[in-house]
Structure formats: structure tokens, C-alpha cells
Amino acid sequence: MAVSLDTNYLINQDQDPSGQANPGGSAGGGGVAPPAGSTNALTKRWIDVKWNYTEPEPHGFCTGFELAIYAGTNIDNGQLAEPITIINNPSARRHISLLELRTQIALKAAVRAVYGDFRSVWANASTSANFIPDIQNYGDDGWLELPNGTIMQWVKTSNLQFLSHASPYQVTWPRIFPNTCYCVSVTTETGAVSGSLQSGFFLLNKNVIGCQIWRRAQGPEDHELYGHIIAFGY
């Protein structure tokens, strides 16, 4: 028995994944475009497991299959992503599961045939599906992927109180934009503002990897100074 995984993608929870064409290509690929009409902000990933099986003679004793989706090296020492699925159909060769994932994880699948009270050995997929959640981080640095494929990222710089106004500061996005970064907004957080001792940042350039910001100052700063950057792309 050979087991394979198809690429995951975003899907509306109200839609039937079996009716969606698979645009992702070979097993275990990265994120791809969501299906048309997906509008809900809380999305799940589906994992599409396929297998082939020819029952040995005498035929007619196979009553179905058991399917496990897990993280780890193999099913014996892996961690289940959901309870083992019982498939009471000996003709089944495919199963789709919807998973709501909060962390980035690589998942595999294993299938075994059921013969009444007996089970065949597990057949493990040789590849894994790499899942990336919508929300990577709620902290100072993080990113959020919206159902339409737009990616929003945010970064808080380290303390820049002594950054020279003549030198740009390089910011690296938490996640590289797959195609383009089309909008960046820069703001300043400071512990104090007094008289002429005022400064701020403005955008120098941007790309899919990060951006450069420039400090503009009227005088030296002796208090904490941070830059907050929000970027949009896809």
C-alpha cells in the first residue's frame, strides 16, 4: 500500500473540500491561493490523503481502513493531529481532513487495512505536508495571512536612541513576501519628547525581504526610541 499527501490550502469552513480542484501540485508543497469565495477570517487547512490497495486473495475480507495524521518520524512514535479516522468502506482510496492549526507543523499520514478484528501494518506516506498557520505571532514581531492571500506583517525595532540620522536601519520581515511588498507604514514610539529633542523615522525603501528606515532628528536623544513598521503584500 502506498500513501500520498496532496498540498494544503485555505478553505472556507462551509465549503466541501472534495469539490475543490487541487491547485497545489505535488505532495507536501507550500501554501497556495485560497479558493474563490472564501470570506471567513477563521480558516482551516485540509489535508488530502490518497492510497492504493489491492486486497490479497481470498477477497472480500477487508471491511475498511484506519487513517492516522500525525507529526513525527512515523506513526509508532508520532503525535496524532486528530483521533484515528475509521473508514468503513473497503472501496475508499481517499480521505480529506480539515485541521485548524495554531503552529507551523509538518504532518504525515499513515493508512492500514481492517479485516474484522485484524489490522494490516501501517503504510506511512514518504512525504509530509508543511502547514503554516494564518497567525504566526501576536507579539512585537509577527504576521497574519488573510483569506484573500494578503499578508500583513509588523515589526518593532530595537532601541534606536543612538542611531545616526545619516545611517539607514535595516528591518527584516518575519516572513518573506512570496511576490511583492506594496505598502509600508512607519511610526515612532518614544519614552519622552521635550523641546527640540525630537526625532522620527521615515521609509527609505522596501522589498519582499524587508525595508530600510531613516532617522530624522533635531538633536541627540537620551531616551528609548523604537520604530514600529507595518507592511502589506502577498
N, C-alpha and C positions, 0 to 999 in steps of 0.2 A: 504494500500500500504506500503510495506517495502522497504527501500532503503539501499544499502550497498556500501562500497568502497573497491576496491582492492588496494594492495600495489603499490606504485610508484617505478619506476626505471629509470635509464638513457636510453635515446633512441636517435638514430640518427634522426635528423630532416627530413631527406629524406626517412625514412622508415615508413611503415604503421603500427601503433601500434596494430591495430586489428589483425595483423598476427603474433604477438609475443605471445609465451606462457607466462603465468604469473608464475614466479618462487618464488613469494614473500610470498605466504601463505595467512593468514587471513587478514582481513581488518585493515588498519592503521599501518602496520608494518614499519620497518626502511628501509634504503637504502640496495639494493641488487646489484648483479653483473649486469653490462650493457650487452645488447645483443651482440652477435658476429657480428663483422664488424663495430661497432660504432667507428668512427675515428675522427669525428669533435670535436674540443675543446669546442665549444659553444654548450651546450646540454640543452635540456628541460626535464621536468618531465611530465609523463602523469598520469592522474587520471582517473580511470576506475569506472564508476558509473553503478550499476545494480539495477533494481527494479522489483517487481512483481505487477501485476494489473489485476483484473477481473472486467470488466465493469458491473455495475448493470443493471438489466432489466429496460426499454426495451433497447436492444443492438443496436449498430450502430450509436450512437450519439457522441462518443469520436472521435475527429479529430487528436489527438496527445498529446504531453506533453510539459511542460516547465521545464527546469532543471537549477538550480542555484548552483554554487560553491562559498562558502563563508567562511570567518573566523569569529568566534564569537559563541555565545551560540545557536542561532537559526536564521533562515532566516529573521525573523522580525526585529531583532536588529543587524544582522551581516553586515559585509563589503564584497561586492562582489569581487571575484578574477578576474572575467571577466563578460561581459554582460550576462544576462539570455539567455540561448540557447533555441530556438524554434525547436521542433522536430515534423514535420508534418507527423507522421506515428503512427497510433494507435496500430500497432503491435510491436513497438520498446520497448525493455526492457533493453537496454544497450546504454551507450554513453561514448566515450573516448575524453577527452580534453587534449591538450598539453599546459603546462604552463611554462613560463620562469620566475623563481623566484629568487629574489636578496637577500631575507632574509629568515631565518628559520621561518616556519609558520605551524600551524595545520589547515587543511582545512576540511570542511564538505560539504555535498551535500544535496539538497532537490529537490523533484520532485512533480509536480502536474499535474493532467489530465486536458485537454482542451475540452470543449464541446461548440463549436461555440464561442459565446461571454461570456460564463461562464467558471469558473475555480473551480476545487476542492480545498480543503485545502492543504497546503504544507505538504508533508511527509518528515520529516528530518531523515537523517541517524543517528543512535545512536552512531556511532564511527567516528573517524577522521583519516585523513591520514597526518602523520607528514613528512613534506618536509624539507630537508636540502639542501641549495644551493651549487653549486660547489665551489664558492669562499666565504669564511666566512669573510675575513678581508684583507685589503690591508695595514694595519698599521704595527707596530713593531712586533706584535704577530698575527699569522693567519695561515690558512691552505687552500690548494687547492686540490680538488679531480679530477684526470684526468679521461678521458673516459674509460681507461682500468682498473680502480679500484685503481690505485696507489694514495696514499695520500702524499702530500708534506706539511711539517709544518715548521714554522720558529718562533724563539723566540729571543727577545733582553732582556738581563738580566738588573736588576737594577745596579746602580753604585757599582762596586766591588773593589774600590780602597783600602779598608782596610780589604778585605778578607784574612784570614790567608792562607798561602800556604800549611799548614798542614791539612786544613779542606775542604772537598768537598762541592760544591754548588749544590743544588738540582734544577733541571729545570723540570717543568711540561708542557707537550704538551697542546696546546689549545684544542685539541681533542684527545681522547684516540684512538690509532690504534686498529681496530677490531681484527686483527690477529697477526701481528708482526711489529716491527721496525727493518729494516735491514741495514740502513745506516744513520750515523750522522756525520755532519761536524761542527767543532767549529772554529770560528775566533775571533779576538780581535779588539775592537775599543778603541782607547785611545786618549786623548787630547794632549799628548806630550810624546816624548821619548828623554831622554837625558842621555848620558854616560852609567853608569852601572845601572841606574834606568829603567830597562826594565822587562816586565813580559808578560805572555801569559797564555792561558788555553789549556788543552787537555782533551780528553774524558776519563772518568773513567769507566762508564758502561752505558747501555741503556736498555730500555724495552718499552712496549706499553704505559706506563703512562708518562714516562719522561726519564731523564738521569741525571748523575752527572758529573760535570766538576771539574777539579783540577787546581789551580793556581800555576804556576811556576814563581818565582820571583828572581831577583838578588839583590833586595834591596827594601826598602819601597817605596810606591807610594804616591804622594801627588796630583795627578790629576785624573780626571774622567777616569774610566776604565770599559768597558762594554764587555760582551760576546755576540756574535751572533751565534746562533745554527740553522742549517738546518737539518731536518730529513726526511727520506723516509720510507714508509711502506705501508701496505694495511690492 
